[in-house]
Amino acid sequence: MGASRPARPQSGRGGYRVVHRPRWPQPAPPDGDDRIQEFVLTGELPVGHPVFDDGFGRFHDPQAAFTMVRHLGEGIGQSHFGVPGDRVGVFYRFGLDTCDVGAWRRLPGPGTLTVHLRIRPDKMIGGVPRSLEFDTRLAIDGADAGTGSASLLLLTPVLHRSHREHSRAAVHAAVPGAPHGGAGAPEAGTAPDPEEVGRAGKDNVLLHDPVELGGDRLSAAVRPAAAWPSQGAADADLPSSLALEALRQTALLAAHRLHGLDPRHSTPAALHTHFRGYAEPDVAMRCAAVAQPPRQDALGRRLLPLTLTLTQAGRAVTEATISLVEDL
């Protein structure tokens, strides 16, 4: 699922700043929850990033926005909601509705992302939240770029370690021949061309051995690429950013091969994910996409809704719905 730890973006790859907007002495919002806190996150979308900028230069990568919010999450919990410093943050839901993908087209320069956040503490125990709920409004260079949502679970170290140990044991019991100790997944097979999954470099392709199943389904093996960040420790789970990228690549590949959408001009108009469990980086995974019939959006562009599932050892670890739009 990808644990969250406070981190600073690397120099030259997009920085950000956060402003807290105190609500006092303003009245409580209409829902009556006076625990909600509001923030404004502003940052440059990365330029020269080895992954987010490895494409055709037409769209900003939504992963950059998710990464900013993910880095922010646990630190906000500690500074404004009384979350102890040893808690481990795990994002288990993430959603984005762009409203109009035109705002995500790249212009000269890095682009400035502004995210207005309303964060609500939930599952309170002794005045300390066990989760935070995020509602966001996004703008890029001042243009409305959509809305988003996220759910962050805050676990004690003991509980997080217990979940990880149980998950890892269950996976290796189901796949007795799987390597242990971070030895790596099985060797990759035939990969699609990078442009079919919206990337320029073959080192960023996560999919291998894709298979079309009928006229509306595609399945592919997933193997972490060397250019993608890992958690480092042998017992760490697969980063959520890598799971999101596997879903995005599978959606683009399915849209291209099943319905002829051009991956160079296609991007998610909507993305909603549910991380159902931990994924182990050293055990084989597959991502399957089921495409619905394509239709047109309000501007007459081709729009393709897909349902995707990332599986490992016979269980779903991530489920998602993605609507791709072909913006020619």
C-alpha positions in Angstrom: 0.0 0.0 0.0 3.0 2.3 0.4 3.8 3.8 3.8 4.1 7.5 4.0 7.0 9.3 5.7 7.6 13.1 5.7 10.1 13.9 3.0 11.4 16.8 1.0 11.4 16.7 -2.8 14.8 16.3 -4.4 16.4 19.5 -5.6 15.5 20.3 -9.1 12.5 17.9 -9.2 9.8 20.2 -7.9 9.5 21.9 -4.5 6.4 22.9 -2.5 5.3 25.0 0.4 2.3 24.7 2.7 0.2 27.4 4.3 -2.3 26.6 7.1 -5.6 28.6 6.9 -6.9 28.8 10.4 -10.7 28.8 10.5 -11.1 30.6 13.8 -13.1 32.8 14.3 -15.0 31.7 11.2 -18.1 29.6 11.8 -17.9 25.8 11.4 -18.6 24.5 7.9 -22.1 23.3 7.0 -21.4 19.7 7.9 -20.8 20.9 11.5 -17.4 19.3 11.9 -15.2 21.8 13.6 -12.2 19.5 13.5 -11.6 20.1 9.8 -8.4 22.0 9.0 -7.7 23.8 5.7 -4.3 24.2 4.0 -3.0 25.5 0.7 -0.2 23.5 -0.9 1.7 25.2 -3.7 4.6 23.7 -5.7 6.3 23.5 -9.0 5.5 20.4 -11.1 8.8 18.6 -11.6 11.0 19.2 -14.7 13.6 16.7 -15.6 12.2 14.0 -13.3 13.4 10.5 -14.5 9.9 9.1 -14.3 7.3 11.9 -14.3 8.9 13.6 -17.3 9.6 10.5 -19.2 6.9 10.8 -21.8 5.9 12.9 -24.8 5.8 16.3 -23.0 2.1 16.8 -23.6 0.6 16.4 -20.1 1.7 16.9 -16.5 1.8 13.6 -14.7 -1.0 13.3 -12.1 1.5 11.2 -10.0 3.3 14.5 -9.2 0.2 15.9 -7.5 -0.4 12.7 -5.6 3.3 12.6 -4.5 3.1 16.1 -3.0 -0.1 15.2 -1.0 1.4 11.9 0.1 4.6 13.6 1.4 2.5 16.2 3.2 0.1 13.7 4.9 1.9 12.4 7.9 3.6 15.6 8.8 0.2 17.4 8.8 -1.1 14.8 11.2 1.7 15.4 13.6 1.7 19.1 13.5 -2.1 19.9 13.5 -4.0 16.8 14.7 -1.9 15.5 17.6 -0.7 12.3 15.8 2.3 10.8 17.6 5.5 11.0 15.7 6.0 7.2 15.5 2.8 6.6 13.6 3.1 5.0 10.1 0.9 6.6 7.5 -0.7 4.3 4.8 -2.8 5.8 2.0 -5.5 3.3 1.1 -7.7 5.4 -1.2 -6.9 8.0 -3.8 -9.2 9.8 -6.3 -8.8 12.4 -9.0 -11.3 14.0 -11.3 -9.7 16.5 -13.7 -12.9 18.1 -15.0 -11.0 19.1 -18.1 -7.7 17.6 -19.1 -6.8 20.8 -20.9 -5.5 22.2 -17.6 -3.0 19.4 -17.5 -1.4 20.2 -20.8 2.2 21.3 -20.5 3.1 24.9 -21.2 6.7 26.3 -21.3 8.2 26.2 -17.8 7.6 23.8 -14.9 3.9 24.7 -14.2 2.7 25.7 -10.7 0.3 23.3 -8.9 -2.0 24.8 -6.2 -3.9 22.4 -4.0 -6.6 23.6 -1.6 -7.0 20.9 1.1 -9.7 20.2 3.7 -8.5 17.6 6.1 -10.8 15.8 8.5 -9.6 13.6 11.3 -11.5 10.3 11.7 -11.7 7.2 13.9 -10.8 9.2 17.0 -9.4 7.2 20.0 -8.4 9.2 23.0 -8.5 12.4 21.0 -6.0 11.0 18.4 -7.2 10.2 14.9 -6.5 6.8 13.4 -7.1 8.2 9.9 -7.3 11.5 8.0 -9.7 12.2 5.1 -8.5 14.6 2.4 -10.7 16.6 0.0 -8.9 18.8 -2.5 -9.3 21.3 -5.3 -6.5 21.6 -7.8 -5.3 24.4 -10.1 -2.4 24.5 -12.5 -1.1 27.9 -13.4 -4.3 29.3 -12.1 -6.6 27.1 -14.2 -9.1 24.8 -12.6 -7.5 21.3 -12.7 -10.1 19.3 -10.9 -10.9 17.8 -7.5 -9.3 15.0 -5.5 -9.7 12.9 -2.4 -7.5 10.6 -0.3 -7.7 8.5 2.9 -4.7 8.1 5.1 -4.6 5.4 7.8 -2.3 6.1 10.8 -0.9 2.9 12.4 1.1 2.3 15.5 4.5 0.7 14.7 3.4 -2.6 16.3 0.2 -2.8 14.3 1.9 -1.9 11.1 4.6 -4.5 11.6 2.0 -7.1 12.4 0.1 -6.3 9.2 3.3 -6.5 7.2 4.4 -9.8 8.7 1.0 -11.4 8.2 0.8 -10.2 4.6 4.3 -11.3 3.7 3.8 -14.7 5.3 0.4 -15.2 3.5 1.9 -14.3 0.1 4.9 -16.6 0.4 2.7 -19.4 1.7 0.5 -19.0 -1.4 3.6 -18.9 -3.7 6.1 -21.4 -2.1 8.7 -20.8 -4.8 8.8 -17.0 -4.4 12.2 -15.5 -3.5 12.7 -14.2 0.0 14.8 -11.4 1.3 14.2 -9.0 -1.7 15.9 -11.2 -4.2 13.6 -9.8 -7.0 10.7 -11.0 -9.0 11.1 -13.5 -11.9 12.9 -12.3 -15.0 10.8 -10.1 -17.3 9.4 -11.3 -20.6 8.5 -9.3 -23.7 7.7 -5.7 -22.9 5.4 -3.5 -24.9 7.0 -0.5 -26.7 7.5 2.4 -24.3 5.2 4.7 -26.3 2.3 2.2 -25.9 2.3 2.9 -22.1 3.0 6.6 -22.4 6.7 6.5 -21.7 9.8 7.4 -23.8 12.4 5.1 -22.2 12.2 1.3 -22.0 13.6 1.4 -18.5 10.3 2.9 -17.2 8.1 0.2 -18.7 6.6 -1.9 -15.9 4.5 -4.3 -18.0 5.5 -7.5 -19.7 3.9 -10.3 -21.7 0.5 -8.6 -22.3 -2.3 -10.8 -23.3 -5.6 -9.7 -24.9 -8.6 -11.7 -23.6 -11.5 -11.2 -26.0 -12.4 -7.8 -27.3 -12.5 -5.9 -24.0 -9.9 -7.4 -21.7 -6.1 -7.2 -21.4 -3.8 -8.6 -18.8 0.0 -8.1 -18.3 2.7 -9.1 -15.9 4.1 -6.3 -13.7 7.7 -6.1 -12.7 9.2 -3.0 -11.0 11.6 -1.2 -13.3 15.1 -0.1 -12.2 14.3 3.6 -12.6 11.3 3.4 -10.1 11.9 4.2 -6.4 11.8 1.3 -4.0 11.5 1.3 -0.2 14.9 -0.2 0.1 14.4 -2.7 3.0 13.9 -6.3 2.0 10.7 -6.6 4.0 9.2 -3.3 2.6 6.0 -3.3 0.6 5.6 -2.1 -3.0 5.4 1.7 -3.1 1.9 3.1 -3.9 3.4 5.3 -6.6 4.6 2.1 -8.5 1.2 0.5 -8.2 -0.5 3.6 -9.6 1.9 3.7 -12.5 1.2 0.0 -13.2 -2.5 0.8 -13.4 -1.9 3.8 -15.6 0.3 1.9 -18.0 -2.2 -1.0 -18.2 -5.0 1.4 -18.9 -3.1 3.1 -21.7 -2.0 -0.2 -23.2 -5.5 -1.6 -23.1 -7.0 1.5 -24.6 -4.4 1.4 -27.4 -4.6 -2.2 -28.3 -8.3 -2.8 -27.8 -9.7 0.5 -29.1 -6.9 2.3 -30.9 -6.5 5.3 -28.6 -3.2 7.1 -29.1 -1.2 6.8 -25.9 0.8 9.9 -26.8 -2.4 12.0 -26.6 -4.2 10.1 -23.9 -4.4 10.8 -20.2 -6.6 10.0 -17.2 -9.7 12.3 -17.0 -10.6 10.4 -13.8 -8.8 8.0 -11.5 -10.1 6.3 -8.4 -8.1 3.6 -6.6 -8.5 1.4 -3.5 -5.4 -0.2 -2.1 -6.8 -3.4 -0.5 -3.6 -4.8 0.8 0.2 -4.8 0.8 2.1 -5.9 -2.4 5.5 -7.6 -2.1 8.2 -6.3 -4.4 9.8 -9.7 -4.9 6.7 -11.7 -5.9 5.1 -11.8 -9.4 2.1 -9.5 -10.0 -0.4 -9.1 -12.8 -2.6 -6.1 -13.8 -5.9 -6.8 -15.7 -8.0 -4.2 -17.4 -11.6 -4.5 -18.5 -12.7 -1.8 -21.0 -16.2 -0.5 -21.3 -17.5 0.7 -24.7 -15.8 4.0 -25.7 -17.9 7.1 -25.8 -17.4 10.8 -26.3 -16.9 13.5 -23.6 -18.6 16.9 -23.6 -16.0 18.2 -26.2 -16.4 15.3 -28.5 -13.1 13.5 -27.6 -13.0 9.8 -27.3 -13.4 8.7 -23.6 -12.8 5.1 -22.5 -13.7 3.9 -19.0 -11.8 1.0 -17.6 -11.8 -1.2 -14.5 -8.4 -2.5 -13.3 -7.2 -4.9 -10.8 -3.6 -5.5 -9.6 -3.2 -9.0 -8.2 -0.6 -11.0 -6.4 -0.6 -14.6 -5.2 -4.3 -14.9 -6.1 -5.5 -11.8 -4.3 -6.4 -8.3 -5.3 -4.0 -5.8 -3.8 -5.3 -2.7 -5.7 -8.5 -2.0 -7.6 -9.2 1.1 -9.7 -11.4 2.7 -12.2 -9.8 5.0 -14.8 -11.4 7.0 -17.6 -8.9 7.9 -20.3 -9.5 10.7 -22.7 -7.8 11.1 -26.1 -6.9 14.7 -26.4 -5.7 15.1 -30.0 
